[in-house]
Amino acid sequence: MTHPSHPEPAEPRDLVGIGIGPFNLSLAALAHPLAELDAAFYEQRAGFDWHPGLLIDGATLQVPFLADLVTLADPASAWSFLNYLKTCDRLFPFYFAERFHIQRAEYDAYCRWVAGNLPGLHFGHQVDGVRWNADADLFEVDFTRLGADGEAEALGRTYTRNIVLGVGTEPYVPEPLAPLVEAPGVPVIHAADYLRHRETFLAAEHITVVGAGQSGAEVFLDLLRHRPVGHEKIHWLARTEAFAPMEYSKLGLEHFTPDYTRYFHALAEPVRDRLVSSQWQLHKGIDAGTIAAIHDELYRRTLHGGWPDAVLTPGVRVRTAGRIATTKIELHLQHTQQDTRSRLTTDAVVLATGYRERPLGRILAGLDPYLRRDDGGRPRIDDQFRMVLAPCVTGSVHVQNAELHTHGVGAPDLGLAAWRSATILNSLTGKEPYPLPRRTAFTTFGLQQPDRIPSARRPEVLTPLVDGR
């Protein structure tokens, strides 16, 4: 292999970002005007790619357009969604459309516009590992440059004072169904790949959708709309006890504010763990508009008598699954409340079973001796989104959307992207290029609520968190 075609700087970088999804793209956009910060971002994919399998026609974001990459930290940024519309000569049509929630496809197009114009982004670069060089007081980042076919073309290394991890999440497939997903030619897919296989699934005799989050609801609705009336032949199964709406009341949404994030971070670890598991409806429920659209579509199919051939059953888990004959799939089901079991034969299965944080072990193996972990073996992360490292490491490793266990339900929320990016940049610069709001919620979440935002401070003065130890 040869050295990469683009030369690495003679001086170490101030920041290297690993992964270019919406969160690191937000950080890159807000870092762009900071001339004192030399930043570069690496992504193994050939270009920006945001959930392409779920860009279903008409599907909207569950946050307002103001939750773009930059606006909630810097409304005057050149990388805002409104400036994107202006650049595309679409500002007046958007104004008259009166849409507070934009379509996912439009958000994806906006992010692609930013990624295509923002300097410092290196697509087609797979980061292989990170090490701490104690002699140089720097991180070493090894990467492989990939060709258009995804094959390795060159090896490279860059040096940096700080790192930010934004590698995102990956589709989660329940263990009983993993063998079917991995088997070639079997029509069992994760919803992340839905659009690529949509025509095949529409042609199937019988379809089953597993999972009652937003993506499950959107896939079910899209399939239902394109099945013949009276011959829908579609099942929708969910482990949750109901096809539940997402919490979207005004005060409920204050769980996605910096105020709540700071409150959550200050709680004891066992309390945080209990809250994360109990707050699923804050971020894993179904948008009320999608629920209404599903009901409207089902109701429309009763207007001439009869009921649609659609079965919607919550409170069910898939115990095991397998193939029967050559084309059929058999799901072994258990109803948790009735404690009853049954079998369902179907021709195709879409798994809307969510996502999990992408494992960081491969990338961070070289830093493992320096990482400080909590009682569950997870990295400890401070109030400025930095992994807590051994005091001898003077650089910092920030994380984006890998801190659900320490920062709560707002970690994967697009609405907090710009605020978190601004927090990280304030920390890295030791200044406040992005002044942060002191208060963001009417709710006071505790009797001892923090009354100020964390001050920007250099990574060199990082002190371990105090979690009762």
C-alpha positions as CSV (number, residue, x, y, z in Angstrom):
1,M,0.0,0.0,0.0
2,T,1.1,3.6,-0.6
3,H,0.8,6.7,1.5
4,P,-2.5,8.6,1.2
5,S,-2.8,11.2,-1.6
6,H,-3.6,14.1,0.7
7,P,-0.6,15.0,2.9
8,E,-1.1,15.1,6.6
9,P,0.0,18.4,8.3
10,A,3.5,18.8,9.7
11,E,2.0,20.0,13.0
12,P,-0.4,17.9,15.0
13,R,-4.1,18.7,14.6
14,D,-6.2,20.2,17.4
15,L,-9.1,17.8,16.8
16,V,-9.8,14.6,14.8
17,G,-13.3,13.5,14.4
18,I,-14.1,9.8,13.8
19,G,-17.3,9.3,11.9
20,I,-19.3,11.8,9.9
21,G,-23.0,11.4,10.8
22,P,-25.3,14.4,11.7
23,F,-23.6,14.9,15.1
24,N,-20.0,15.1,13.9
25,L,-21.2,17.0,10.9
26,S,-22.7,19.5,13.3
27,L,-19.4,19.8,15.2
28,A,-17.5,20.3,11.9
29,A,-19.9,23.0,10.8
30,L,-19.6,24.9,14.1
31,A,-15.8,24.4,14.1
32,H,-15.4,25.8,10.6
33,P,-15.3,29.5,11.5
34,L,-12.9,28.9,14.5
35,A,-9.6,29.8,12.7
36,E,-7.5,28.7,15.7
37,L,-8.8,25.2,15.6
38,D,-7.3,22.8,13.1
39,A,-9.9,20.0,12.7
40,A,-10.3,17.0,10.4
41,F,-13.0,14.4,10.3
42,Y,-12.7,10.8,8.9
43,E,-15.5,8.6,7.7
44,Q,-15.2,5.1,6.1
45,R,-18.3,5.6,3.8
46,A,-17.8,7.2,0.4
47,G,-20.1,10.0,1.2
48,F,-22.7,11.3,3.7
49,D,-25.4,8.7,4.1
50,W,-28.2,9.1,6.7
51,H,-30.6,6.1,7.1
52,P,-31.2,5.7,3.4
53,G,-33.4,2.7,3.9
54,L,-35.9,4.8,5.9
55,L,-36.3,7.8,3.7
56,I,-39.9,6.8,3.0
57,D,-41.9,9.3,0.9
58,G,-43.7,11.6,3.3
59,A,-41.9,10.5,6.5
60,T,-40.9,13.5,8.6
61,L,-38.4,14.3,11.2
62,Q,-39.7,14.1,14.8
63,V,-38.0,17.4,15.6
64,P,-38.6,20.9,14.1
65,F,-36.4,22.2,11.3
66,L,-34.7,24.5,13.9
67,A,-33.0,21.3,15.1
68,D,-30.6,21.4,12.2
69,L,-26.8,21.1,12.5
70,V,-26.1,24.6,13.9
71,T,-29.1,26.9,14.5
72,L,-29.7,26.3,18.2
73,A,-26.1,27.2,18.9
74,D,-25.5,29.8,16.1
75,P,-28.6,31.0,14.2
76,A,-26.4,33.2,12.0
77,S,-24.3,30.2,10.8
78,A,-23.8,29.8,7.1
79,W,-24.5,26.1,7.5
80,S,-28.1,26.5,8.8
81,F,-31.1,24.8,7.1
82,L,-32.6,28.2,6.2
83,N,-29.4,29.2,4.5
84,Y,-29.4,25.9,2.6
85,L,-32.9,26.8,1.4
86,K,-31.8,30.3,0.4
87,T,-28.8,28.8,-1.5
88,C,-31.1,26.4,-3.4
89,D,-33.6,29.3,-4.1
90,R,-36.3,27.5,-2.1
91,L,-36.8,29.9,0.8
92,F,-40.1,31.4,-0.3
93,P,-41.6,28.0,-1.2
94,F,-40.7,26.8,2.2
95,Y,-42.1,29.9,3.8
96,F,-45.5,29.3,2.1
97,A,-45.4,25.6,2.9
98,E,-45.6,26.4,6.6
99,R,-43.9,23.2,7.7
100,F,-42.3,23.1,11.1
101,H,-41.4,19.5,10.6
102,I,-39.6,18.7,7.4
103,Q,-39.4,15.4,5.6
104,R,-36.5,13.1,6.3
105,A,-35.4,13.2,2.7
106,E,-35.1,16.9,2.9
107,Y,-33.0,16.8,6.0
108,D,-30.8,14.2,4.3
109,A,-30.4,16.5,1.3
110,Y,-29.5,19.4,3.6
111,C,-26.8,17.4,5.4
112,R,-25.5,16.3,2.0
113,W,-25.2,19.9,1.0
114,V,-23.2,20.7,4.1
115,A,-21.0,17.7,3.7
116,G,-20.4,18.5,0.1
117,N,-19.3,22.1,0.8
118,L,-17.6,22.0,4.2
119,P,-13.8,21.6,4.2
120,G,-11.9,19.2,6.4
121,L,-14.1,16.1,5.8
122,H,-12.4,13.0,4.6
123,F,-14.8,10.4,3.3
124,G,-13.5,7.0,2.3
125,H,-11.2,6.8,5.3
126,Q,-11.6,4.0,7.8
127,V,-10.1,4.7,11.2
128,D,-8.3,1.5,12.4
129,G,-7.2,2.5,15.8
130,V,-6.2,5.2,18.3
131,R,-3.3,5.2,20.7
132,W,-1.9,7.7,23.2
133,N,1.7,8.6,22.6
134,A,3.0,9.6,26.0
135,D,6.3,10.9,24.8
136,A,4.7,13.3,22.4
137,D,1.6,14.1,24.5
138,L,-0.5,13.3,21.4
139,F,-3.0,10.8,20.1
140,E,-2.0,8.7,17.1
141,V,-4.8,7.9,14.7
142,D,-4.2,5.2,12.1
143,F,-6.5,5.0,9.1
144,T,-6.9,3.2,5.8
145,R,-7.9,5.1,2.7
146,L,-10.5,3.2,0.7
147,G,-11.1,3.2,-3.0
148,A,-14.4,3.6,-4.8
149,D,-15.0,-0.1,-4.5
150,G,-14.4,0.0,-0.7
151,E,-11.1,-1.9,-1.0
152,A,-8.0,-0.6,0.9
153,E,-5.7,1.7,-1.1
154,A,-3.3,3.3,1.4
155,L,-2.4,3.4,5.0
156,G,-2.0,6.7,6.9
157,R,-1.5,8.2,10.3
158,T,-2.3,11.6,11.8
159,Y,-1.5,13.1,15.2
160,T,-3.9,15.1,17.2
161,R,-4.3,16.7,20.6
162,N,-8.0,15.8,20.9
163,I,-10.5,13.3,19.5
164,V,-14.3,13.2,19.1
165,L,-16.1,9.9,18.5
166,G,-19.2,10.1,16.4
167,V,-19.4,6.6,14.9
168,G,-23.2,6.4,15.4
169,T,-25.4,3.4,16.0
170,E,-25.9,0.1,14.1
171,P,-29.1,-1.9,13.4
172,Y,-30.1,-4.3,16.2
173,V,-31.3,-7.7,15.3
174,P,-32.8,-9.9,18.1
175,E,-30.8,-13.1,18.5
176,P,-33.6,-15.5,17.4
177,L,-33.8,-13.8,14.0
178,A,-30.1,-13.2,13.3
179,P,-29.6,-16.4,11.4
180,L,-32.5,-15.6,9.0
181,V,-31.2,-12.1,8.4
182,E,-27.7,-13.4,7.6
183,A,-29.0,-16.2,5.3
184,P,-28.8,-15.3,1.6
185,G,-32.1,-15.1,-0.2
186,V,-34.3,-15.1,2.8
187,P,-36.7,-12.1,2.9
188,V,-35.9,-11.1,6.5
189,I,-34.4,-7.6,6.7
190,H,-33.8,-4.9,9.2
191,A,-35.9,-1.8,8.6
192,A,-32.6,0.1,7.9
193,D,-32.6,-1.7,4.5
194,Y,-36.4,-1.4,3.8
195,L,-36.4,0.9,0.7
196,R,-33.7,-1.3,-1.0
197,H,-36.0,-4.3,-0.7
198,R,-39.4,-2.6,-0.8
199,E,-40.6,-3.9,-4.2
200,T,-39.8,-7.5,-3.2
201,F,-41.8,-7.1,0.1
202,L,-44.8,-5.5,-1.6
203,A,-45.0,-8.5,-3.9
204,A,-44.9,-11.0,-1.0
205,E,-48.0,-13.0,-0.2
206,H,-47.9,-12.2,3.5
207,I,-45.7,-9.7,5.4
208,T,-44.9,-9.3,9.1
209,V,-43.5,-6.2,10.7
210,V,-41.8,-6.6,14.1
211,G,-41.3,-3.6,16.2
212,A,-43.6,-0.7,17.3
213,G,-41.3,2.3,17.2
214,Q,-41.5,5.1,14.7
215,S,-39.7,3.1,11.9
216,G,-42.0,0.1,12.5
217,A,-45.0,2.4,12.2
218,E,-43.7,4.0,9.0
219,V,-42.9,0.7,7.3
220,F,-46.3,-0.7,8.3
221,L,-48.1,2.3,7.0
222,D,-46.2,2.3,3.7
223,L,-46.9,-1.4,3.2
224,L,-50.5,-1.0,4.1
225,R,-51.1,1.8,1.7
226,H,-49.8,-0.3,-1.2
227,R,-51.6,-3.5,-0.5
228,P,-55.0,-4.3,-2.2
229,V,-58.1,-3.5,-0.1
230,G,-59.4,-6.7,1.6
231,H,-56.2,-8.6,0.8
232,E,-53.7,-6.7,2.9
233,K,-52.3,-9.9,4.5
234,I,-50.0,-8.1,6.9
235,H,-49.2,-8.6,10.6
236,W,-47.7,-6.0,12.9
237,L,-46.2,-7.3,16.1
238,A,-44.6,-5.5,19.1
239,R,-43.1,-6.3,22.4
240,T,-44.5,-3.1,24.0
241,E,-47.8,-3.4,25.7
242,A,-49.4,-1.0,23.3
243,F,-48.8,0.8,20.1
244,A,-47.9,3.8,22.2
245,P,-47.6,7.5,21.1
246,M,-44.3,9.3,21.7
247,E,-44.4,11.8,24.6
248,Y,-44.8,15.1,22.8
249,S,-46.4,17.4,25.3
250,K,-44.7,20.8,25.8
251,L,-43.4,20.1,29.3
252,G,-42.6,16.5,28.3
253,L,-40.3,17.8,25.6
254,E,-38.3,19.5,28.3
255,H,-36.6,16.2,28.9
256,F,-34.7,17.1,25.7
257,T,-33.2,20.3,27.1
258,P,-29.7,21.0,28.4
259,D,-31.3,21.6,31.8
260,Y,-32.5,18.0,32.0
261,T,-29.3,16.6,30.5
262,R,-27.3,18.3,33.3
263,Y,-29.8,17.1,35.9
264,F,-29.6,13.5,34.6
265,H,-25.8,13.5,34.5
266,A,-25.6,14.5,38.2
267,L,-27.7,11.6,39.3
268,A,-26.3,8.4,40.8
269,E,-25.4,5.7,38.3
270,P,-28.1,3.2,39.5
271,V,-30.8,5.9,39.2
272,R,-29.7,6.8,35.7
273,D,-29.9,3.2,34.6
274,R,-33.4,2.8,36.0
275,L,-34.5,6.0,34.2
276,V,-33.1,5.1,30.8
277,S,-35.1,1.8,30.8
278,S,-38.3,3.5,32.0
279,Q,-38.3,6.5,29.6
280,W,-38.7,4.6,26.4
281,Q,-41.8,6.5,25.4
282,L,-39.9,9.7,25.4
283,H,-37.9,8.6,22.3
284,K,-39.1,5.2,21.2
285,G,-42.9,5.8,20.8
286,I,-44.7,6.6,17.6
287,D,-45.5,10.1,16.4
288,A,-49.1,10.9,16.9
289,G,-49.6,11.9,13.3
290,T,-48.3,8.5,12.1
291,I,-50.7,6.7,14.5
292,A,-53.5,8.8,13.1
293,A,-52.5,8.1,9.5
294,I,-52.5,4.3,10.2
295,H,-55.9,4.4,11.8
296,D,-57.3,6.6,9.0
297,E,-55.9,4.1,6.4
298,L,-57.4,1.1,8.3
299,Y,-60.7,2.9,8.7
300,R,-60.9,3.8,5.0
301,R,-60.7,0.1,4.2
302,T,-63.9,-0.6,6.2
303,L,-66.1,1.9,4.2
304,H,-67.6,-0.7,2.0
305,G,-68.1,-3.4,4.6
306,G,-65.6,-5.8,6.1
307,W,-62.4,-5.3,7.9
308,P,-58.9,-5.1,6.4
309,D,-56.9,-8.3,6.6
310,A,-54.4,-6.7,8.9
311,V,-53.5,-7.9,12.4
312,L,-51.9,-5.5,14.9
313,T,-50.8,-7.3,18.1
314,P,-48.8,-5.6,20.9
315,G,-47.3,-7.5,23.9
316,V,-45.8,-10.2,21.8
317,R,-42.2,-11.4,21.6
318,V,-40.5,-13.6,19.0
319,R,-39.1,-16.6,20.9
320,T,-37.6,-18.4,17.9
321,A,-37.8,-18.4,14.1
322,G,-36.9,-20.6,11.2
323,R,-37.7,-21.6,7.6
324,I,-40.3,-24.1,6.6
325,A,-40.5,-25.6,3.1
326,T,-38.4,-23.4,0.8
327,T,-40.1,-20.0,0.9
328,K,-42.0,-19.7,4.2
329,I,-40.8,-18.3,7.5
330,E,-42.2,-19.5,10.8
331,L,-42.2,-17.2,13.9
332,H,-42.7,-18.8,17.3
333,L,-44.5,-16.1,19.4
334,Q,-45.3,-15.6,23.1
335,H,-47.8,-13.2,24.5
336,T,-46.3,-11.8,27.7
337,Q,-49.6,-10.9,29.5
338,Q,-51.5,-14.1,28.6
339,D,-48.4,-16.3,28.8
340,T,-49.7,-18.1,25.7
341,R,-47.7,-19.3,22.6
342,S,-48.5,-19.6,18.9
343,R,-46.9,-19.8,15.5
344,L,-47.1,-17.4,12.6
345,T,-46.3,-18.4,9.1
346,T,-45.3,-15.5,6.8
347,D,-43.4,-14.9,3.6
348,A,-41.4,-11.8,4.5
349,V,-40.3,-10.1,7.8
350,V,-39.2,-6.5,8.4
351,L,-37.5,-6.0,11.7
352,A,-38.0,-2.5,13.1
353,T,-36.1,-3.5,16.2
354,G,-34.1,-0.4,16.6
355,Y,-30.4,0.5,16.9
356,R,-27.6,0.0,19.4
357,E,-24.5,2.1,20.0
358,R,-21.8,0.9,17.7
359,P,-19.1,-0.9,19.7
360,L,-15.9,1.2,20.3
361,G,-13.7,-1.6,21.3
362,R,-11.8,-2.0,18.0
363,I,-11.1,1.7,17.7
364,L,-10.3,2.4,21.3
365,A,-8.4,-0.8,22.1
366,G,-5.1,1.2,22.3
367,L,-6.7,3.5,24.9
368,D,-8.2,0.8,27.1
369,P,-5.6,1.0,29.9
370,Y,-6.4,4.7,30.3
371,L,-10.2,4.5,30.3
372,R,-12.1,4.9,33.6
373,R,-15.2,2.8,33.7
374,D,-18.4,2.8,35.8
375,D,-19.8,-0.2,37.7
376,G,-21.3,-1.6,34.5
377,G,-18.0,-1.5,32.7
378,R,-19.1,1.5,30.5
379,P,-16.8,4.5,29.9
380,R,-17.4,7.3,32.4
381,I,-18.2,10.6,30.6
382,D,-18.0,14.0,32.2
383,D,-20.4,17.0,31.8
384,Q,-18.5,18.2,28.7
385,F,-18.9,14.9,26.9
386,R,-15.4,13.7,27.5
387,M,-14.4,10.2,28.4
388,V,-12.7,10.2,31.8
389,L,-9.1,9.1,31.2
390,A,-6.1,8.5,33.4
391,P,-4.5,11.9,34.6
392,C,-1.4,11.2,32.5
393,V,-3.4,11.6,29.3
394,T,-3.5,15.4,28.7
395,G,-5.6,15.2,25.6
396,S,-9.4,14.6,25.5
397,V,-11.7,12.1,23.9
398,H,-15.2,13.5,23.4
399,V,-18.2,11.4,22.4
400,Q,-21.4,12.1,20.5
401,N,-24.4,9.7,20.9
402,A,-22.4,7.2,23.0
403,E,-23.5,8.7,26.3
404,L,-27.0,7.5,26.9
405,H,-26.0,6.0,30.2
406,T,-24.6,9.2,31.5
407,H,-26.6,12.0,29.8
408,G,-30.0,10.4,29.2
409,V,-32.6,10.3,26.5
410,G,-31.3,13.5,24.8
411,A,-28.1,11.7,23.7
412,P,-29.5,10.5,20.3
413,D,-31.8,13.5,19.8
414,L,-31.1,15.8,16.9
415,G,-32.5,18.7,18.9
416,L,-29.4,18.7,21.2
417,A,-26.8,18.2,18.5
418,A,-25.8,21.9,18.1
419,W,-25.8,22.5,21.9
420,R,-23.6,19.5,22.5
421,S,-21.2,20.5,19.6
422,A,-21.0,24.0,21.1
423,T,-20.2,22.5,24.5
424,I,-17.4,20.4,23.1
425,L,-15.9,23.3,21.1
426,N,-16.1,25.6,24.2
427,S,-14.2,23.0,26.1
428,L,-11.6,22.4,23.4
429,T,-10.8,26.1,23.0
430,G,-10.9,27.1,26.6
431,K,-13.1,30.0,25.5
432,E,-16.8,30.5,24.7
433,P,-17.0,31.0,21.0
434,Y,-20.6,29.8,21.4
435,P,-22.2,31.2,24.6
436,L,-24.7,28.7,25.9
437,P,-28.1,29.5,27.5
438,R,-28.2,29.4,31.3
439,R,-31.7,28.1,31.4
440,T,-33.7,26.1,28.8
441,A,-36.7,24.6,30.7
442,F,-39.6,25.8,32.8
443,T,-39.4,22.6,34.7
444,T,-37.0,22.4,37.7
445,F,-35.9,18.8,37.7
446,G,-34.6,18.5,41.2
447,L,-34.4,20.3,44.6
448,Q,-30.7,21.0,43.9
449,Q,-30.8,21.9,40.3
450,P,-27.5,23.3,38.9
451,D,-27.9,27.1,38.5
452,R,-25.2,27.6,35.9
453,I,-23.8,26.1,32.8
454,P,-20.4,24.3,33.0
455,S,-17.6,26.7,32.3
456,A,-15.3,26.1,29.4
457,R,-12.1,24.6,30.5
458,R,-9.1,23.1,28.8
459,P,-8.7,19.3,28.7
460,E,-5.4,19.6,30.5
461,V,-7.2,20.3,33.8
462,L,-9.6,17.4,33.5
463,T,-10.4,15.9,36.9
464,P,-12.1,12.5,37.4
465,L,-15.8,12.5,38.0
466,V,-17.1,11.8,41.5
467,D,-19.7,9.0,41.4
468,G,-19.7,8.2,45.1
469,R,-16.1,6.8,44.8
